[in-house]
Amino acid sequence: MNRPRGAARNRTGIAAVPEDAEATIDGARAGVPSPHFETRALTAARLACGRVATPVGSMPLPVTVEGAGRSALDALQRRQPLVFLDLVGARMAFERTGTRLYEALMAKLEVARSPVWPAHDDLERIRDEELAHVGLLMRATESLGADPTAMTPGADVAGVAGRGLIDAITDPRTTPLEAVEAILVAELVDNDGWLVLADLSARLGHEEMAADFRHAMAEEEEHLARVRAWLTAAVDREAGFAAEAPGIIEHLPHPH
């Protein structure tokens, strides 16, 4: 995994320090809860907290008359427009995270300088498409009469979920391969998110919006294919199959 030379020896396994094995086992046994530990009490406490906990956040009301009218019409038709707006908000938050992830990945790979990784221009293009998706979602939010700067509950949760990926990539100790693995997690989540959003917007009758979302989804599918190719090439190289790495990325389709 291209670990830096001189890295400290891994001593986490018990086999690495057999002289301390007995003490380690005794410590593990000492930490086991007593037979009197009641798991039902813990479950009951969790349920009690769950019943009184407030939501992560609340949905902002429409800010325009047109948006309020459209929301009222959807409500009369037994639809849930706020659910859709929350999904849009969550996607917008995740696309902002995606933009930052690719910025961080560019810095990580600049240090690595390995031929197995994509060109800087390729990463910049994907970063720019992620940022463009933020603008697309902002315009969609405004067209529905909502405020794109408001934090929806879904956006809040998406931000929290993405924080771990940012931490993984920006940690100077992680390798490029580990960083790309984190990007793969983000792209898998992002692809499913766009699929749900495009489908729901079409069913709600927002045809033009659905077409825009499907185009964004096609771009995200291409991002996912490229990340998988980078990861495959890198793993092959680490495993000694470097000859199979060239040519994988060049033959991937581009949505434009």
Backbone torsions as a table, in degrees:
resi	resn	phi	psi	omega
1	MET	NA	20.7	179.0
2	ASN	59.1	40.9	177.1
3	ARG	-67.8	142.6	179.1
4	PRO	-64.4	144.4	178.2
5	ARG	-65.6	148.7	178.8
6	GLY	83.9	9.9	178.8
7	ALA	-65.0	148.7	-178.3
8	ALA	-62.5	147.3	179.2
9	ARG	-67.2	137.2	178.3
10	ASN	-77.2	117.4	-178.2
11	ARG	-119.2	27.7	-176.4
12	THR	-78.2	-27.7	-178.0
13	GLY	-82.3	148.3	-178.3
14	ILE	-66.2	-27.9	-179.7
15	ALA	-69.5	-19.0	-178.8
16	ALA	-73.8	-24.7	-179.6
17	VAL	-134.2	69.4	-175.3
18	PRO	-59.0	-26.2	-179.4
19	GLU	-67.8	-20.7	179.4
20	ASP	-104.4	8.5	-174.7
21	ALA	-61.8	-44.7	-176.8
22	GLU	-62.8	-42.8	179.2
23	ALA	-65.7	-35.9	178.4
24	THR	-64.0	-43.8	179.2
25	ILE	-64.7	-41.7	178.2
26	ASP	-61.8	-39.0	179.4
27	GLY	-66.5	-38.2	178.1
28	ALA	-64.8	-41.8	179.0
29	ARG	-64.4	-37.9	-179.6
30	ALA	-66.6	-25.5	-178.7
31	GLY	-86.8	-5.0	179.1
32	VAL	-72.0	131.7	179.1
33	PRO	-57.9	149.5	179.9
34	SER	-69.1	161.7	178.5
35	PRO	-60.1	-18.8	-178.1
36	HIS	-85.2	-4.2	179.4
37	PHE	-66.9	125.1	-173.8
38	GLU	-103.7	105.7	-179.3
39	THR	-68.8	-27.0	179.6
40	ARG	-64.1	-32.2	178.2
41	ALA	-66.7	-39.4	178.4
42	LEU	-65.3	-43.4	178.2
43	THR	-62.2	-41.0	179.6
44	ALA	-63.3	-39.1	179.4
45	ALA	-65.9	-39.7	178.3
46	ARG	-64.9	-41.8	178.7
47	LEU	-63.9	-41.1	-180.0
48	ALA	-63.5	-41.8	178.2
49	CYS	-66.2	-38.8	-179.7
50	GLY	-64.3	-32.8	-177.9
51	ARG	-72.2	-28.6	-175.9
52	VAL	-105.5	-6.3	-177.7
53	ALA	-68.1	141.3	175.8
54	THR	-82.6	157.6	178.9
55	PRO	-63.0	164.2	177.1
56	VAL	-58.1	-38.1	179.8
57	GLY	-168.8	-172.8	179.1
58	SER	-127.8	156.3	179.4
59	MET	-80.4	132.3	176.5
60	PRO	-71.0	148.8	178.1
61	LEU	-75.9	156.2	175.4
62	PRO	-56.1	146.5	-176.5
63	VAL	-104.8	-4.8	178.7
64	THR	-124.8	155.2	178.6
65	VAL	-61.3	-41.5	-179.8
66	GLU	-61.2	-44.0	179.8
67	GLY	-65.9	-39.7	178.5
68	ALA	-63.8	-40.0	179.0
69	GLY	-65.4	-41.9	-180.0
70	ARG	-65.8	-40.1	178.5
71	SER	-64.7	-40.5	178.9
72	ALA	-64.2	-40.2	179.3
73	LEU	-63.9	-44.2	178.2
74	ASP	-62.1	-38.4	179.9
75	ALA	-65.1	-40.7	178.5
76	LEU	-63.4	-30.2	179.2
77	GLN	-88.7	15.5	177.5
78	ARG	62.2	31.5	173.2
79	ARG	-100.3	167.7	-179.2
80	GLN	-119.4	82.8	-176.9
81	PRO	-62.7	-29.4	-179.3
82	LEU	-69.3	-29.7	175.6
83	VAL	-63.1	-43.8	179.3
84	PHE	-64.5	-44.7	179.0
85	LEU	-63.0	-35.2	178.1
86	ASP	-66.6	-40.0	176.8
87	LEU	-64.0	-39.9	177.0
88	VAL	-62.8	-43.5	179.0
89	GLY	-62.8	-40.3	178.8
90	ALA	-65.1	-41.3	178.9
91	ARG	-65.0	-39.4	-179.6
92	MET	-63.0	-42.2	179.0
93	ALA	-64.1	-40.2	-178.5
94	PHE	-70.4	-33.9	177.1
95	GLU	-67.7	-35.9	174.2
96	ARG	-61.9	-42.3	176.7
97	THR	-62.1	-42.2	179.0
98	GLY	-59.2	-39.7	177.5
99	THR	-60.4	-44.4	-179.9
100	ARG	-68.2	-35.6	179.6
101	LEU	-62.1	-43.1	-179.5
102	TYR	-72.0	-32.1	173.9
103	GLU	-60.9	-45.0	-179.5
104	ALA	-68.0	-37.5	179.8
105	LEU	-65.4	-38.3	177.8
106	MET	-59.2	-41.7	179.2
107	ALA	-67.1	-40.4	-179.7
108	LYS	-63.0	-44.1	-177.4
109	LEU	-76.1	-24.4	176.2
110	GLU	-63.0	-35.6	178.3
111	VAL	-71.8	-37.9	-176.4
112	ALA	-68.9	-44.3	179.4
113	ARG	49.5	54.8	179.4
114	SER	-112.9	141.8	-179.1
115	PRO	-66.9	-14.0	-178.9
116	VAL	-75.4	-19.0	-176.4
117	TRP	-91.9	158.6	-176.6
118	PRO	-67.7	161.7	177.8
119	ALA	-69.9	153.7	-179.4
120	HIS	-58.7	-39.4	-179.5
121	ASP	-62.3	-36.2	179.3
122	ASP	-65.6	-43.4	177.7
123	LEU	-65.3	-39.3	178.2
124	GLU	-62.4	-39.8	-179.9
125	ARG	-62.5	-44.7	179.3
126	ILE	-65.3	-42.4	176.8
127	ARG	-57.2	-43.2	-179.6
128	ASP	-67.0	-34.7	177.7
129	GLU	-69.0	-37.9	175.6
130	GLU	-61.4	-42.5	179.2
131	LEU	-66.8	-38.4	177.9
132	ALA	-63.0	-33.0	177.9
133	HIS	-65.6	-33.4	175.4
134	VAL	-60.6	-46.4	178.6
135	GLY	-62.1	-39.9	177.9
136	LEU	-60.1	-45.2	-178.6
137	LEU	-70.3	-33.0	175.6
138	MET	-63.7	-44.9	179.0
139	ARG	-65.1	-37.8	177.8
140	ALA	-63.8	-41.0	179.4
141	THR	-63.1	-44.5	179.1
142	GLU	-64.0	-36.4	-179.6
143	SER	-66.8	-21.9	177.6
144	LEU	-92.4	6.1	177.5
145	GLY	82.1	15.9	-178.0
146	ALA	-108.8	169.5	-177.5
147	ASP	-98.1	113.4	-177.6
148	PRO	-69.1	-13.2	178.8
149	THR	-88.1	-8.5	179.7
150	ALA	-76.4	144.9	179.2
151	MET	-92.4	112.3	176.9
152	THR	-84.3	162.8	177.6
153	PRO	-56.5	-43.7	179.5
154	GLY	-62.5	-36.9	178.1
155	ALA	-65.7	-38.8	178.8
156	ASP	-62.3	-47.1	-179.4
157	VAL	-66.1	-39.2	178.8
158	ALA	-62.0	-38.3	178.3
159	GLY	-64.7	-41.3	178.4
160	VAL	-65.6	-43.5	-179.3
161	ALA	-63.1	-37.5	-178.3
162	GLY	-76.6	-16.6	-176.0
163	ARG	-62.5	-37.8	179.9
164	GLY	-64.9	-35.9	178.5
165	LEU	-66.6	-41.6	177.5
166	ILE	-62.6	-42.6	178.9
167	ASP	-61.2	-39.3	-178.1
168	ALA	-66.1	-39.7	-176.5
169	ILE	-79.2	-37.6	-176.5
170	THR	-81.7	-11.2	176.8
171	ASP	-64.4	120.0	-177.3
172	PRO	-64.2	-13.9	-179.2
173	ARG	-84.2	-19.7	-178.2
174	THR	-75.7	147.2	-179.5
175	THR	-83.6	164.1	174.2
176	PRO	-56.1	-39.0	179.5
177	LEU	-62.4	-43.4	178.7
178	GLU	-65.9	-34.9	178.0
179	ALA	-66.6	-41.9	178.9
180	VAL	-67.8	-33.3	175.0
181	GLU	-62.1	-38.2	177.3
182	ALA	-66.8	-38.8	176.3
183	ILE	-62.2	-38.2	178.8
184	LEU	-60.9	-41.8	176.8
185	VAL	-58.3	-45.3	-179.7
186	ALA	-62.5	-43.4	-177.3
187	GLU	-69.0	-34.9	177.0
188	LEU	-64.0	-44.4	177.5
189	VAL	-64.5	-43.2	-176.7
190	ASP	-63.4	-41.2	-179.6
191	ASN	-62.4	-44.3	178.5
192	ASP	-66.0	-36.8	178.8
193	GLY	-62.1	-43.8	179.0
194	TRP	-68.2	-34.7	178.5
195	LEU	-62.0	-46.1	178.9
196	VAL	-63.9	-43.2	-176.8
197	LEU	-66.3	-43.5	179.5
198	ALA	-64.4	-41.3	-179.3
199	ASP	-66.1	-45.8	-177.5
200	LEU	-67.8	-39.3	179.6
201	SER	-63.3	-37.0	177.6
202	ALA	-66.7	-41.9	-179.3
203	ARG	-70.3	-24.1	176.3
204	LEU	-84.3	-3.3	177.3
205	GLY	90.8	9.0	178.2
206	HIS	-90.3	72.6	-170.6
207	GLU	-64.2	-45.4	-179.4
208	GLU	-63.6	-41.1	178.1
209	MET	-63.9	-40.9	-179.8
210	ALA	-62.2	-39.4	178.7
211	ALA	-64.3	-41.6	177.2
212	ASP	-63.0	-40.6	-179.0
213	PHE	-68.3	-35.9	177.9
214	ARG	-66.6	-35.4	176.8
215	HIS	-65.6	-42.6	177.5
216	ALA	-63.1	-38.1	178.8
217	MET	-63.5	-39.0	177.9
218	ALA	-62.6	-40.0	177.4
219	GLU	-65.2	-40.7	179.7
220	GLU	-67.4	-35.0	176.0
221	GLU	-62.3	-38.6	177.6
222	GLU	-68.4	-38.2	175.8
223	HIS	-58.5	-46.4	-178.3
224	LEU	-61.2	-43.0	179.3
225	ALA	-61.5	-40.4	-179.3
226	ARG	-68.8	-43.2	179.5
227	VAL	-61.8	-41.2	176.9
228	ARG	-61.3	-39.5	179.4
229	ALA	-66.6	-42.5	177.8
230	TRP	-60.3	-43.9	-177.2
231	LEU	-66.6	-42.2	178.6
232	THR	-61.6	-44.9	179.9
233	ALA	-62.7	-40.3	-178.5
234	ALA	-68.5	-42.7	179.1
235	VAL	-64.4	-42.0	177.6
236	ASP	-59.1	-41.6	-178.9
237	ARG	-65.9	-43.9	179.5
238	GLU	-63.6	-33.3	-177.7
239	ALA	-85.8	-0.3	177.4
240	GLY	93.0	16.3	178.0
241	PHE	-110.6	44.0	-174.3
242	ALA	-59.2	-28.2	-177.0
243	ALA	-65.4	-21.4	-178.3
244	GLU	-88.3	-9.4	-174.8
245	ALA	-71.5	-43.5	-175.5
246	PRO	-63.3	147.1	172.9
247	GLY	90.4	-8.5	-178.0
248	ILE	-69.2	-48.4	-173.3
249	ILE	-72.9	-35.7	-173.6
250	GLU	-63.3	-25.1	-175.9
251	HIS	-94.9	6.9	178.2
252	LEU	-76.5	142.6	178.8
253	PRO	-71.7	155.1	175.8
254	HIS	-116.8	135.6	-173.5
255	PRO	-70.7	-14.8	-174.9
256	HIS	-84.6	NA	NA
